[in-house]
């Protein structure tokens, strides 16, 4: 007679465990650092001298100044650390020199993974993105099997994440680097200090500055659920495997209507075709070269919007015990945080 069914693996006791988090001044990185602090870990964060401090002020963690592209400074921050979360990235969908995004993210992953290998880190969790994954042409949600080739990636950011993930996988197979890869979809919630491109949409919509939208969709997930997924990957993830950390699929029009309802504004109702917007995007990019500010509308973002960016987290749910709350909670918390920061006035 068989015994009782085995439950999920017990959680790793992180109390006092020495951990390094890169990118902790940013959106996802700060959420990961907070999750680790709540679990009692001994958290150290690697931050640039010019990084914003908003997400670091209440964080009970040791801060070390350095740059993810500089292996020596990463090695210094890794001294005595058992685990590493490499979350830092150059997350821009546009730059005056697009190849700068590729150079930054590839140099960062080479330096950080090289330092981790040399330091003998026990486990690495690398934050990739669903940007490195292919969306099926038949409308099915993307999963971990549809990995893009660099030439297939739309824009410098996506290409940088493809190349960086390839570098991590190469090191796991050739050098024995104990790395697990997580691929967040579209995180939303409090702490989006930059803000991210999605955060900019939330702000503009809440301020009533998005009267129209295109027919696309996103997979939305609370940033704290993404952070919890990182910890689950540390505890239960298989080396060399990738896990999508997503939430629920939502058409952009529905998302904007929900934001409008929270903000007490009329929902936008005008759906625009994508092709006529390309000239406007080109003008916005040209203007950005003079202002130095990232344009709200870009040609690459329009190319991405041509397919609904829907993804499945079934693998992470099955193998890691990952779960995500309804994204409406994340929308409300994000808008409350932006309001508290004076971003919605």
Secondary structure, 3 states (H helix, E strand, C coil): CCCCCCCCCCCCCCCCCEEEEECCCCHHHHHHHHHHHHCCCEEEEEECCCCCCCCCCCCCCEEEECCCCCHHHHHHHHCCCCEEEECCCCCCCCCCCHHHHHHHHHHHHHHHHHHHHHHCCCEEEEECCHHHECCCCCCCCECCCCECCHHHCCHHHHHHHHHHHHHHHHHHHHCCCCEEEEEECEEECCCCCCCCHHHHHHHHHHCCCCCEEECCEEEEEEHHHHHHHHHHHHHHCCCCCEEEECCEEEEHHHHHHHHHHHHCCCCCCEEECCHHHHHHHHHHHHHHHHHCCCCCCCHHHHHHHCCCECECCHHHHHHHCCCCCCHHHHHHHHHHHHHHCCCCC
